[in-house]
Every structure is written in structure tokens, then in C-alpha cells.
Amino acid sequence: MTAPVRPTASERITLAFVRSGAAVLLGGFGERRVERGGVVMLGAHTLCGWEPDPEVEVVTVALDRDFVLDQLYWQHRPWLGGREEAHDILDAVYVRPARVLTLDAATAALVFPPLEELAGLGAGEPAPSGFYRAQALLFTVLDLVRPFVGAASFAPRGRVRRPRGAGPPPGHLASLRTEARGAAALLRQDPAEPWTLDGLARRVHLSPSQLGRVFADAFGCGPMAYLATVRTERMAHLLRTTDDPVAVTARLAGWSDPDHARRVFRRSLGVTPTRYRAGARR
């Protein structure tokens, strides 16, 4: 790749592996330089553009969100009450729309051979005979990348005893409290409601300070910041799928002030709602 790629969005979760060269990423996360061994992890519907510096070779893996949820569920099934909790894991891992991971040299050397074979299998119309080989290659790549994600899995609650003060096992998240899951579910179900921290706390039977603490422990941000992300996602969906004016999509997403909605949207995704709609449709 030697020419710039304008910011575009995908409905899938994307992992872009920089095989050689370097580039500057442009999106809601600002500007980030990424070089060989870098992995760009993008949540669904996240705008991202590339400015080669001066050229870059990238291998991209796009994963359907339902596929990822299914894998998370089976990976953590001993500690989950149901499939809906896999959504909580995904929300915790992808609380930021974009992340740039940096593989060490040894891992980079291991990850590119299966990636190249996987890309070869995916060229053109994939043959049914290569299905399981492609699955094996994909899981090999994901297993190599997983330690660099950080928030990769949940720690079992009440199954393993650890020394007092030792903290959770490396690379694990603490199990999400029921109240945090419930609060997140309420915000996702009805982002257009005029939520306040006090009102949300009453719904899950915690004080506002308690809710803020357990929610931040679970999702890495406060409930109102999480709500802004949910509303931004809802507004982005409406911009992609309807012809409603920006002010109308802002109101349907939950914002009473369209100008405030535009500012939050641009701060989150790096582009104005109007430019997002144009780019997504292209």
C-alpha cells in the first residue's frame, strides 16, 4: 500500500497486522504511527484511515461479531451464567473503539507465516476442504496475539485461591459484578432515556459512588462515559441506515442538544457526523 486510504468503517471486528513498512492511522483515536509488528485492533463500526509512511504492507483479518461472541462464550463457559455475559466480556475488551498492539520480534516471526497461509486460503472463493485448516490458522494467530491484548479473559470467581493481596492472575479481568452488568444492559437497551448517575444507581440498588466504582472496575470508564459511547454507536448506525437529518439522529440516539451530539461524535470517531455518513456510504 502506497496511497492513502480514506477513513472507512466495517461492521466486523478487524485485526490489521503490519507485515512491513509503516503508516499513520487516522480516526477517532487521533493519529497513531504503527510499524512492523504492530496490530491494529478495531471494534465494529470504527472509522480508520491509513497514511503510508512511505509504504506499508498489511494483512487484515475481519471477524464477525457473533463469531467472536460465540468464541468468548465457549472460552469462558465455566465461569459464565449465560451467553449474554459474553457481551460483557466483549464490551470490556473493546471499551475503546481502536487499539494498537505491539508484538515483540519473536511473536511477529511466529504470527506472519500462518497469517500468510490464511490469506492464501481466503483468496477467491474458499474451498470447503480448507475450512478446518483456516480455523486452525485463525486460532493460532489469535492465540499468539491474545497475551498482548491485556484484558483477554475473566478470572474464575471462587474457583482458585490466590494469596491475599496478590491481585488477579496476569492477563485476566475480575468477574463483572451483577450490578455493573445490569447497569450496562439498561444503558444499551434504552440509550435515549435521560439517564443520570443517581437514577441509574437506584435501578441497580447501589449508591452513585458505589456504581461508579464497580462500573469503572468492570468496563474501564464511568457509566455516563459508557452511555456516550452507546449513543455514539446508535447515532452512527442511524447515519448509515437512514436519511434522517443529523439533528434527528442525534435526538433518536438520546441527545437533546444536536450541537453537543456533534461534538461528542467527532471526539469519539474523529470525524463529523456528516463526513461519517458520506464515508460509510462510500
Phi, psi and chi 1 to 4 in degrees:
 res  aa     phi    psi   chi1   chi2   chi3   chi4
   1 MET       -  121.8 -178.8 -167.6  -53.6      -
   2 THR  -121.7  -15.6   56.4      -      -      -
   3 ALA  -102.4  148.2      -      -      -      -
   4 PRO   -61.4  148.2  -20.6   31.9      -      -
   5 VAL  -113.3  120.2  176.1      -      -      -
   6 ARG   -65.7  150.1  -63.0  171.9   65.6   90.4
   7 PRO   -56.2  125.4  -26.6   36.2      -      -
   8 THR  -133.6  165.1   55.5      -      -      -
   9 ALA  -126.7  151.9      -      -      -      -
  10 SER  -126.4  152.3  168.7      -      -      -
  11 GLU   -79.4   -4.9  -67.0 -174.9   -6.7      -
  12 ARG  -105.3  163.6  -60.2  179.5  178.1 -178.8
  13 ILE   -83.2  129.8  -66.1  168.7      -      -
  14 THR  -120.9  136.9  -57.2      -      -      -
  15 LEU  -117.6  119.1  -63.8  174.9      -      -
  16 ALA  -113.1  117.5      -      -      -      -
  17 PHE  -100.4  123.8  -63.7   79.5      -      -
  18 VAL   -84.3  110.3  177.8      -      -      -
  19 ARG   -82.8  -36.1 -170.7  175.7 -174.5  -81.7
  20 SER  -158.4  162.3   63.7      -      -      -
  21 GLY    76.3 -159.2      -      -      -      -
  22 ALA  -153.4  162.0      -      -      -      -
  23 ALA  -155.3  162.2      -      -      -      -
  24 VAL  -107.4  126.0  175.6      -      -      -
  25 LEU   -89.2  142.2  -55.8  178.8      -      -
  26 LEU  -126.2  128.6  -50.5  171.1      -      -
  27 GLY   179.6 -163.6      -      -      -      -
  28 GLY   -64.9  -15.5      -      -      -      -
  29 PHE   -89.1    6.6   41.7   85.5      -      -
  30 GLY    91.9 -145.2      -      -      -      -
  31 GLU  -116.8  130.4  -65.2 -172.9    5.9      -
  32 ARG  -134.5  134.7  -67.1  -73.3  -56.4  -86.7
  33 ARG   -89.7  136.8 -180.0  179.4  169.0   83.5
  34 VAL  -132.9  138.3   58.7      -      -      -
  35 GLU  -123.9 -176.2  -58.5  176.4  -12.9      -
  36 ARG   -52.8  135.1  171.6  178.2  165.0   79.1
  37 GLY    91.7   -8.4      -      -      -      -
  38 GLY   -82.0  145.9      -      -      -      -
  39 VAL  -126.4  120.8 -177.0      -      -      -
  40 VAL   -94.7  117.2 -177.5      -      -      -
  41 MET  -107.1  113.8 -173.5  167.9   70.7      -
  42 LEU  -114.8  129.9  -60.1  172.8      -      -
  43 GLY   -71.6  166.4      -      -      -      -
  44 ALA   -61.0  144.7      -      -      -      -
  45 HIS    63.4   29.1  -48.8  -54.6      -      -
  46 THR  -101.7  122.4  -60.7      -      -      -
  47 LEU   -72.3  134.8  -81.6  175.9      -      -
  48 CYS  -150.9  130.7 -179.3      -      -      -
  49 GLY  -119.1  162.4      -      -      -      -
  50 TRP  -125.4  133.8  -65.1   72.9      -      -
  51 GLU  -118.8   98.3  -68.6  -82.7   -2.3      -
  52 PRO   -56.7  145.4  -23.1   33.9      -      -
  53 ASP  -135.8   79.6 -172.9   20.5      -      -
  54 PRO   -87.1  -13.5   32.5  -34.9      -      -
  55 GLU  -147.0  159.3   61.8 -178.9   15.3      -
  56 VAL  -152.0  143.9   64.4      -      -      -
  57 GLU  -114.8  125.1 -176.4  178.3   -0.2      -
  58 VAL  -127.4  137.0  179.2      -      -      -
  59 VAL  -110.9  123.6 -179.0      -      -      -
  60 THR  -112.2  134.3  -58.4      -      -      -
  61 VAL  -117.9  120.4  176.7      -      -      -
  62 ALA  -107.7  126.6      -      -      -      -
  63 LEU  -117.2  128.0  -57.2  173.7      -      -
  64 ASP   -63.2  136.9 -177.1   82.0      -      -
  65 ARG   -59.9  -40.3 -177.7  179.4  170.7   88.2
  66 ASP   -64.6  -35.6  -71.8  -22.4      -      -
  67 PHE   -63.0  -44.5  171.9   82.0      -      -
  68 VAL   -63.8  -42.6  174.9      -      -      -
  69 LEU   -60.7  -41.3  -75.9  169.7      -      -
  70 ASP   -63.6  -42.0 -166.3   53.0      -      -
  71 GLN   -65.5  -41.1  -60.5  -53.4  -47.1      -
  72 LEU   -62.7  -39.9  -72.9  171.8      -      -
  73 TYR   -61.9  -49.0  171.3   72.0      -      -
  74 TRP   -70.4  -30.9  -72.7  107.7      -      -
  75 GLN   -64.8  -39.3 -180.0 -177.2    1.9      -
  76 HIS  -111.1   16.2  -56.0  -74.0      -      -
  77 ARG   -54.0  -38.0 -174.2  170.8  177.5  -89.4
  78 PRO   -60.6  -20.8  -23.9   34.9      -      -
  79 TRP  -115.4    5.3  -49.1  -48.0      -      -
  80 LEU  -107.4  144.3  -62.7 -178.6      -      -
  81 GLY   -80.9  -22.1      -      -      -      -
  82 GLY  -174.6  174.3      -      -      -      -
  83 ARG   -64.0  -28.6  -75.4 -178.6  178.5  -90.8
  84 GLU   -62.1  -25.5   68.1  -80.5   -2.3      -
  85 GLU   -71.5  -19.3  -64.9 -171.5   20.2      -
  86 ALA   -63.7  -30.5      -      -      -      -
  87 HIS   -61.6  -37.8  -72.7  -90.0      -      -
  88 ASP   -65.3  -39.0  -61.7  -37.9      -      -
  89 ILE   -63.4  -46.5  -57.6  176.4      -      -
  90 LEU   -63.0  -40.4 -168.6   61.7      -      -
  91 ASP   -64.9  -34.8  -71.6  -22.4      -      -
  92 ALA   -70.5  -40.6      -      -      -      -
  93 VAL   -70.8  -38.7  172.9      -      -      -
  94 TYR  -105.2   34.2  -70.6   96.9      -      -
  95 VAL   -63.1  -27.0   70.3      -      -      -
  96 ARG  -100.2  138.7  -73.5  174.5  -73.1  174.0
  97 PRO   -67.0  -24.1   23.3  -32.6      -      -
  98 ALA  -144.9  141.8      -      -      -      -
  99 ARG  -137.4  148.0  -61.9  178.4   63.1 -179.0
 100 VAL  -115.0  115.2  177.1      -      -      -
 101 LEU   -99.0  150.0  -45.4  176.6      -      -
 102 THR  -122.0  111.7  -57.8      -      -      -
 103 LEU   -78.3  145.6  -53.1 -178.5      -      -
 104 ASP   -74.8  168.3   57.3   44.2      -      -
 105 ALA   -61.6  -38.4      -      -      -      -
 106 ALA   -66.3  -42.5      -      -      -      -
 107 THR   -68.7  -40.1  -57.2      -      -      -
 108 ALA   -59.2  -39.1      -      -      -      -
 109 ALA   -65.8  -30.1      -      -      -      -
 110 LEU   -83.0  -30.5  -67.9  172.4      -      -
 111 VAL   -81.8  -29.1   82.2      -      -      -
 112 PHE   -74.8  -36.3  -76.6  109.9      -      -
 113 PRO   -57.7  -50.0  -28.8   37.8      -      -
 114 PRO   -65.5  -31.9   19.0  -30.4      -      -
 115 LEU   -61.8  -43.6  -96.3  178.8      -      -
 116 GLU   -66.5  -39.7  -69.6  169.5   -2.0      -
 117 GLU   -66.2  -39.9 -175.4  178.7  -11.8      -
 118 LEU   -62.2  -41.8 -176.6   61.0      -      -
 119 ALA   -63.1  -38.1      -      -      -      -
 120 GLY   -64.3  -39.7      -      -      -      -
 121 LEU   -67.6  -30.3  -72.1  173.2      -      -
 122 GLY   -85.3   -6.0      -      -      -      -
 123 ALA   -72.0  132.1      -      -      -      -
 124 GLY    70.7 -152.2      -      -      -      -
 125 GLU   -86.0  113.1 -172.0   68.2   23.9      -
 126 PRO   -66.0  138.7   22.7  -31.6      -      -
 127 ALA   -81.5  140.8      -      -      -      -
 128 PRO   -56.2  -30.9  -25.0   34.2      -      -
 129 SER   -66.0  -19.8   59.4      -      -      -
 130 GLY   -95.7    6.2      -      -      -      -
 131 PHE   -60.3  -52.9  174.9   79.9      -      -
 132 TYR   -70.5  -31.6  -70.6  111.6      -      -
 133 ARG   -65.1  -42.3  178.8   58.4 -179.0  168.3
 134 ALA   -62.6  -40.7      -      -      -      -
 135 GLN   -61.5  -43.5  -66.6  -71.8  -51.8      -
 136 ALA   -63.5  -41.9      -      -      -      -
 137 LEU   -65.3  -42.8  -67.3  167.8      -      -
 138 LEU   -60.7  -46.6  172.9   62.4      -      -
 139 PHE   -66.7  -31.7  -68.6  142.7      -      -
 140 THR   -62.9  -44.9  -63.4      -      -      -
 141 VAL   -63.7  -46.2  169.9      -      -      -
 142 LEU   -64.5  -36.1  -64.3  179.3      -      -
 143 ASP   -66.5  -34.5 -173.7   54.5      -      -
 144 LEU   -72.0  -34.9  -70.8  167.5      -      -
 145 VAL   -80.9  -30.8  172.3      -      -      -
 146 ARG   -47.6  -45.8 -177.7 -165.1   59.6   79.3
 147 PRO   -62.2  -21.9  -22.5   34.5      -      -
 148 PHE   -86.9  -12.3  -63.2   87.4      -      -
 149 VAL   -72.4  -32.9  175.8      -      -      -
 150 GLY    88.6  -77.6      -      -      -      -
 151 ALA   -82.4   78.7      -      -      -      -
 152 ALA  -101.9  -25.7      -      -      -      -
 153 SER  -160.8  169.5   59.6      -      -      -
 154 PHE   -93.8  144.0  -82.7   72.9      -      -
 155 ALA   -82.2  139.1      -      -      -      -
 156 PRO   -65.6  139.4   23.6  -32.4      -      -
 157 ARG   -98.0  123.4  174.3  178.1  -73.7  176.2
 158 GLY    77.1   10.9      -      -      -      -
 159 ARG  -106.0  -32.5  -56.5  -70.8 -178.7   88.9
 160 VAL  -125.9  128.8  178.5      -      -      -
 161 ARG   -89.1  132.2  -69.0 -172.0  174.7  -87.4
 162 ARG  -123.4  153.7  -67.3 -179.6   56.8   77.9
 163 PRO   -57.6  146.8  -21.5   30.9      -      -
 164 ARG   -57.8  130.2 -174.9 -175.8  -61.2  -88.0
 165 GLY    82.3    2.7      -      -      -      -
 166 ALA   -76.8  -20.7      -      -      -      -
 167 GLY    80.7  176.9      -      -      -      -
 168 PRO   -72.3  157.6   26.6  -33.5      -      -
 169 PRO   -57.5  149.1  -19.2   29.7      -      -
 170 PRO   -57.6  140.0  -22.2   32.3      -      -
 171 GLY    76.1   12.1      -      -      -      -
 172 HIS  -118.6  154.6  -72.9   62.9      -      -
 173 LEU  -100.7  151.2  -70.1  171.8      -      -
 174 ALA   -68.9  151.5      -      -      -      -
 175 SER   -60.6  141.4  -62.1      -      -      -
 176 LEU   -74.1  134.0  -64.4 -173.8      -      -
 177 ARG   -70.1  150.0  -78.3 -175.1   54.3  165.3
 178 THR   -57.1  -39.5  -58.1      -      -      -
 179 GLU   -64.5  -38.9  -63.2   90.7  -21.5      -
 180 ALA   -66.3  -43.4      -      -      -      -
 181 ARG   -62.7  -42.3  -68.5 -158.4  -53.5  -90.5
 182 GLY   -64.6  -41.5      -      -      -      -
 183 ALA   -64.5  -44.0      -      -      -      -
 184 ALA   -62.7  -39.9      -      -      -      -
 185 ALA   -64.0  -40.6      -      -      -      -
 186 LEU   -61.9  -43.1  -72.7  170.0      -      -
 187 LEU   -66.0  -39.1  -62.8  176.6      -      -
 188 ARG   -69.9  -36.9  -71.6 -163.6  -59.2  -93.1
 189 GLN   -68.6  -35.6  -71.6  166.0    8.5      -
 190 ASP  -143.8   70.4 -167.8    5.3      -      -
 191 PRO   -66.7  -19.5   23.0  -32.5      -      -
 192 ALA   -79.0  -10.9      -      -      -      -
 193 GLU   -66.8  143.9 -177.9  167.8  -29.7      -
 194 PRO   -75.7   73.2   27.1  -35.0      -      -
 195 TRP   -67.8  144.7  -69.2  104.7      -      -
 196 THR  -127.5  159.5   64.4      -      -      -
 197 LEU   -62.3  -41.1 -177.7   59.6      -      -
 198 ASP   -62.9  -44.9  -72.2   -8.6      -      -
 199 GLY   -64.8  -41.4      -      -      -      -
 200 LEU   -65.7  -41.0 -175.7   62.0      -      -
 201 ALA   -61.5  -39.9      -      -      -      -
 202 ARG   -63.2  -35.8  -75.9 -166.2  -62.6  -89.1
 203 ARG   -66.4  -28.4  -66.5  -75.4  -64.9  -87.6
 204 VAL  -108.9   10.2  -64.3      -      -      -
 205 HIS    63.1   43.9  -49.6  -67.3      -      -
 206 LEU  -131.1  161.8  -70.7  178.0      -      -
 207 SER   -75.4  158.1   71.1      -      -      -
 208 PRO   -56.1  -39.8  -27.5   36.2      -      -
 209 SER   -68.0  -39.3   60.2      -      -      -
 210 GLN   -64.2  -44.0  -74.3  176.4  -45.9      -
 211 LEU   -62.7  -43.9  174.9   59.4      -      -
 212 GLY   -58.0  -39.9      -      -      -      -
 213 ARG   -69.6  -50.8 -176.2  171.1   60.4 -105.4
 214 VAL   -70.3  -31.4  -58.5      -      -      -
 215 PHE   -68.9  -43.7 -160.2   97.3      -      -
 216 ALA   -64.9  -37.0      -      -      -      -
 217 ASP   -61.5  -36.8  -73.3  -15.7      -      -
 218 ALA   -82.0  -42.9      -      -      -      -
 219 PHE  -116.1   -4.0  -66.1  100.1      -      -
 220 GLY    80.1    7.9      -      -      -      -
 221 CYS  -156.7  167.1   64.5      -      -      -
 222 GLY   -77.5  165.6      -      -      -      -
 223 PRO   -59.0  -39.5  -23.4   33.2      -      -
 224 MET   -71.5  -34.0  -64.2  -58.6  101.6      -
 225 ALA   -67.3  -38.6      -      -      -      -
 226 TYR   -62.9  -41.6 -175.0   89.9      -      -
 227 LEU   -61.7  -40.0  175.4   60.1      -      -
 228 ALA   -61.2  -38.5      -      -      -      -
 229 THR   -65.9  -43.2  -61.4      -      -      -
 230 VAL   -62.6  -43.0  172.8      -      -      -
 231 ARG   -66.2  -37.2  -74.7  176.8  172.9  172.0
 232 THR   -63.1  -42.7  -60.5      -      -      -
 233 GLU   -62.9  -41.8  -67.9  175.1   -6.7      -
 234 ARG   -64.1  -43.3  174.6   70.8 -178.8  -83.3
 235 MET   -64.5  -41.2 -172.3  172.1  173.2      -
 236 ALA   -61.4  -40.5      -      -      -      -
 237 HIS   -62.3  -44.2  173.5   75.2      -      -
 238 LEU   -65.2  -37.3  -67.2  169.4      -      -
 239 LEU   -64.8  -35.6  -70.3  168.9      -      -
 240 ARG   -76.0  -33.3  -69.2 -166.8  -48.9  -86.7
 241 THR  -109.3   -6.0   58.4      -      -      -
 242 THR  -132.1  169.0   74.7      -      -      -
 243 ASP  -105.0   13.9  -66.7  -39.1      -      -
 244 ASP   -60.8  145.1  -67.2  -23.3      -      -
 245 PRO   -58.8  156.7  -22.3   32.2      -      -
 246 VAL   -56.7  -40.8  171.2      -      -      -
 247 ALA   -61.9  -36.3      -      -      -      -
 248 VAL   -70.0  -43.5  173.7      -      -      -
 249 THR   -63.0  -35.4   63.2      -      -      -
 250 ALA   -63.2  -44.3      -      -      -      -
 251 ARG   -65.8  -42.9  178.0  174.8   54.8   79.0
 252 LEU   -64.9  -29.4  -67.0  174.4      -      -
 253 ALA   -78.2  -15.3      -      -      -      -
 254 GLY   123.1   -3.2      -      -      -      -
 255 TRP   -96.5  130.8  -79.1  -61.8      -      -
 256 SER   -84.3  -21.5   58.4      -      -      -
 257 ASP  -109.8  107.2 -177.1  -11.6      -      -
 258 PRO   -61.2  -34.8  -15.2   23.9      -      -
 259 ASP   -66.2  -41.2  -68.9  -26.8      -      -
 260 HIS   -63.3  -40.5  175.4   69.7      -      -
 261 ALA   -60.7  -42.7      -      -      -      -
 262 ARG   -61.6  -41.2  -70.3 -174.9  179.6   93.5
 263 ARG   -65.2  -45.5  -70.9 -166.4  -63.8  -88.1
 264 VAL   -64.1  -42.5  174.9      -      -      -
 265 PHE   -60.2  -46.8 -168.2   97.3      -      -
 266 ARG   -66.6  -38.7 -177.4  168.9 -174.8  172.2
 267 ARG   -65.1  -34.6 -173.9  166.1   61.1 -115.9
 268 SER   -78.3  -42.9  -61.8      -      -      -
 269 LEU  -109.7   -7.9  -62.1 -174.7      -      -
 270 GLY    84.5   -1.3      -      -      -      -
 271 VAL  -139.1  160.5  -67.1      -      -      -
 272 THR   -73.2  159.5   63.9      -      -      -
 273 PRO   -56.0  -38.8  -27.2   35.6      -      -
 274 THR   -64.0  -44.7  -59.1      -      -      -
 275 ARG   -68.7  -34.9  -71.9 -172.0   61.0 -170.2
 276 TYR   -61.7  -46.0  176.5   87.7      -      -
 277 ARG   -60.5  -44.5  169.1  175.2  -87.4  168.0
 278 ALA   -64.5  -43.9      -      -      -      -
 279 GLY   -67.1  -41.2      -      -      -      -
 280 ALA   -64.7  -37.3      -      -      -      -
 281 ARG   -73.9  -30.0  -69.4 -174.3  173.1 -180.0
 282 ARG   -67.7      -  -83.2 -163.1  -60.2  -90.2
